[in-house]
């Protein structure tokens, strides 16, 4: 019986340490934005909208680049933003989008998507 009690105490201590460790990691993370949506405004511009993540964060980094390669454009947005308009798109091109929420020195995983500009 004493051996069982020692083993049980050992497992309880390990479980407590594991839970404490994982809760600390989750608390420090920034949740990603979700539900990227695209709305064509004109032949060279598009509106990108999203659902804000839960929790506290400082703002967003929106990265847009031609899927075939080329210059990546970055917009820095306030944490209250849930949409942005991208202008100067080339006609009939595929573009990749990454939206990252950040807070001080931490970043969320990127919400990713693609769209095609119109002619």
C-alpha positions in Angstrom: 0.0 0.0 0.0 2.9 2.4 0.8 4.4 1.7 -2.6 1.1 2.7 -4.3 0.9 5.9 -2.3 4.5 6.9 -3.3 3.8 6.1 -6.9 0.6 8.1 -6.8 2.3 11.1 -5.2 5.1 10.9 -7.8 2.5 11.0 -10.7 0.6 13.8 -9.1 3.7 16.0 -8.8 4.6 15.2 -12.5 1.1 16.1 -13.6 1.1 19.4 -11.7 4.5 20.3 -13.2 3.3 19.5 -16.7 0.1 21.5 -16.4 1.9 24.5 -15.0 4.4 24.3 -17.8 1.8 24.1 -20.6 -0.4 26.9 -19.1 2.6 29.2 -19.0 3.4 28.6 -22.6 -0.2 29.2 -23.7 -0.5 32.4 -21.7 2.5 33.9 -23.6 1.2 33.1 -27.1 -0.7 35.4 -29.4 -3.7 33.9 -31.1 -3.9 34.1 -34.9 -6.6 36.0 -36.8 -9.1 33.9 -38.7 -11.6 34.0 -41.6 -9.6 35.8 -44.2 -12.0 37.1 -46.9 -11.4 39.0 -50.1 -13.7 41.6 -51.8 -12.7 43.0 -55.2 -13.0 46.8 -55.2 -11.6 47.6 -58.7 -9.3 46.2 -61.3 -6.2 47.0 -59.2 -7.5 46.9 -55.6 -9.0 44.4 -53.2 -10.3 44.6 -49.6 -9.1 41.9 -47.2 -11.1 41.4 -44.0 -10.7 39.0 -41.1 -11.9 38.1 -37.7 -9.8 39.4 -34.8 -8.2 36.9 -32.5 -9.2 36.7 -28.8 -6.9 38.0 -26.2 -4.6 41.0 -26.1 -2.3 41.9 -28.9 -0.6 45.1 -30.2 -1.4 45.0 -33.9 -1.1 43.2 -37.2 1.4 42.7 -39.9 -0.3 42.2 -43.3 2.1 40.7 -46.0 1.0 40.6 -49.6 3.2 39.2 -52.4 2.8 37.9 -56.0 2.5 34.1 -55.8 5.1 33.9 -58.7 7.6 35.7 -56.6 8.6 39.4 -56.3 8.4 42.1 -53.7 6.5 41.4 -50.5 4.6 44.5 -49.3 4.0 44.9 -45.6 1.3 47.0 -43.9 1.4 47.5 -40.2 -2.1 47.9 -38.7 -3.6 48.8 -35.4 -5.2 46.1 -33.2 -8.6 47.5 -33.8 -8.4 46.9 -37.6 -10.4 44.1 -39.2 -10.0 45.1 -42.8 -7.5 46.7 -45.2 -7.5 47.8 -48.8 -4.6 46.8 -51.0 -4.1 48.9 -54.1 -1.7 48.8 -57.1 -2.3 45.2 -58.0 -1.2 43.9 -61.3 -4.1 42.4 -63.5 -4.7 38.7 -63.5 -2.1 37.8 -61.0 -2.2 35.4 -58.1 -1.2 36.9 -54.7 -0.4 35.3 -51.4 -1.5 36.9 -48.1 -0.2 36.4 -44.6 -1.8 38.2 -41.6 0.0 38.0 -38.3 -1.1 39.4 -34.9 1.7 40.5 -32.7 2.4 41.7 -29.2 5.8 43.1 -28.2 8.2 40.3 -29.1 5.7 37.6 -29.9 3.8 36.8 -33.1 0.9 34.6 -33.9 1.0 31.9 -36.5 0.0 33.5 -39.8 -3.5 33.4 -41.2 -2.8 32.6 -44.9 -4.7 32.8 -48.1 -4.5 33.6 -51.8 -6.5 35.6 -54.3 -6.4 36.5 -58.0 -6.7 40.1 -59.2 -9.1 40.8 -62.0 -8.5 42.3 -65.5 
